[in-house]
């Protein structure tokens, strides 16, 4: 998605990437993925943690209220967990 996506892609070169592919629906329990990734980040050395990213990709329809709301909730959770700069929602 523009410059943000380009910058994120650039950080992946030589790094590690986890990918979660799901629809943006609450029943998929994507907060669990974000919490697990935050725990992983905390357990890594700073050097290694700086190389690890998470991509959360999923079915998305801007006309579906749950998709819109849940994606916003997930973005807020990533901020709360202080991993927003290491997570890309697509």
LINZI-V661891 format. One record per residue. N is the residue number from 1. RES is the residue in one letter. SS is DSSP state (alpha for helix, beta for strand, coil for the rest). Layout:
# LINZI-V661891
n	res	ss
N	RES	SS
N	RES	SS
This chain:
# LINZI-V661891
n	res	ss
1	X	coil
2	X	alpha
3	X	alpha
4	X	alpha
5	X	alpha
6	X	alpha
7	X	alpha
8	X	alpha
9	X	alpha
10	X	alpha
11	X	alpha
12	X	alpha
13	X	coil
14	X	coil
15	X	coil
16	X	beta
17	X	beta
18	X	beta
19	X	beta
20	X	beta
21	X	beta
22	X	coil
23	X	coil
24	X	coil
25	X	coil
26	X	alpha
27	X	alpha
28	X	alpha
29	X	coil
30	X	alpha
31	X	alpha
32	X	alpha
33	X	alpha
34	X	alpha
35	X	alpha
36	X	alpha
37	X	alpha
38	X	alpha
39	X	alpha
40	X	alpha
41	X	alpha
42	X	alpha
43	X	alpha
44	X	coil
45	X	coil
46	X	alpha
47	X	alpha
48	X	alpha
49	X	alpha
50	X	coil
51	X	coil
52	X	beta
53	X	beta
54	X	beta
55	X	beta
56	X	beta
57	X	beta
58	X	coil
59	X	coil
60	X	coil
61	X	coil
62	X	coil
63	X	coil
64	X	coil
65	X	alpha
66	X	alpha
67	X	alpha
68	X	alpha
69	X	alpha
70	X	alpha
71	X	alpha
72	X	alpha
73	X	alpha
74	X	alpha
75	X	alpha
76	X	alpha
77	X	alpha
78	X	alpha
79	X	alpha
80	X	alpha
81	X	coil
82	X	coil
83	X	coil
84	X	alpha
85	X	alpha
86	X	alpha
87	X	beta
88	X	beta
89	X	beta
90	X	coil
